[in-house]
């Protein structure tokens, strides 16, 4: 009889372990799509909170999770020409501008990366795996309109992060997503930014590094976020005044002309210094 009850207990515990394992493996998958109605979130497996500011006509829809959660959700972000699968999201924020409508114009996702105080090299490799997934899903390297078109192939000719020959640039060759930066240059950067474009949509991948106290040259903690924007959302951000935001299509050509002139000056200076320009872009 004792053996019988021992067998029953074993079967019961095994069933509990299997059930617990299944619960751990079944992670929620949140699907969001640019340009689609915010009402599509009603079917989300995790409920979004909603915060609105009437004076700004803006609403924020959010999911916030602890980075220690063992069942962090995945996120599938879709636009008209591609789908990107992201794992282990701690925060998802969607912004809707009531003045435009109820469509999704901006999606911000924060990911859980490697454990705190992992090596800088492992963190770098982790982020480049994410970059590879981004490119495989149809996103391409995007040069900001005022930045010189200098690819990562010219990295050895540039000595400083953030600037090229004394001029600040958003699209720095050290952070060309088509080239993997070496660890020496990586550690000279504190805020990392990569820009992508895909069929009328924009993506800004960013990572912020905090070096560890015990071994700052070798280990650190990284915060990784991705911001997806429609074309309207991306360019409206160029203007600070509400009146200008409402006229962004009218005002944009003049702004782009200024950017083009700034790019030309930077590229002329780079050519004179022996730095090649990517004329194919």
Steps between C-alpha positions, in 0.01 A plus 500: 500500500787736580645441153160569345468843665859581413419427136189722512704785654767464230240515221337805662828690534604410147170636374553823694849540358378446146218748555744756643732447207217556255400820679857626484532424130167654399590865466249754376547643152388860448433604140507864392496656156578851378210684333242259646220611732585504869187287545701201377661496846169381646603145411839524671580211738628762747286804574643842415452782748379831354609851595379810314578871517202691368697818447744321272244269335741212560442159653760250619424130507747308715611161621761508778669190638785435740824392339502217755176353360572149368213527250572828326288532186620496144402777260424471130529840332359520150497768236387487138809312385642292780456334837753512782486255791644625828551297817481591868340844496488682833316808370274563202368851438275607213415864436182611324438861392126570503551795265603255229270211584515179699775329303828375647772751407772427754607179675772487764631166629755447778667159509663304778858441392771297665529478881641807676877533485549262209810559291497789254598259224204271569265798512636628171451159338147476643406835345649407163289184497198727545625723217528194277138407579393855417670487161365153421146631560538758223646808672791681335768741621374858499719811496343797675446774239772732631762229556774432245456166323808333643476126555668283760766409244660837580508451878880481514522852356291653780646543848205622706151374586201726429697745283668489159772759447351709779138480382236314704318231303205279590603228253857434608706245300600318818132409540425396144277193553666327205838498678586363843704749702805370685493493879753785538276742310192354666626604842559857384124534445254535787173539310452282193259583216416320179243624249296293254236554233239266356231603253389827656585406858799589718672309778744634758687234696681640800705360785630674809797360694575525873842364589530281808669639811720196554635460146382790281731422209373143469138485614187712509121518478319598180152640439368418151201668337341517156279782375285441191348801325277566204626749245274769640612438857867508401485832315252676729760465776716745302269784605446623855198729458151352466422734212808379315421136574162546333678634188787252497449392139510863389806588710700182446653581158678808637625301801629224272677755281689627804593145592617429147727804507645392837560150364673636191738713707585206726554267203723749319714533812514122541606445138778755542623295799504179297177355640280326244135594457236236431352647182284190451277604792 
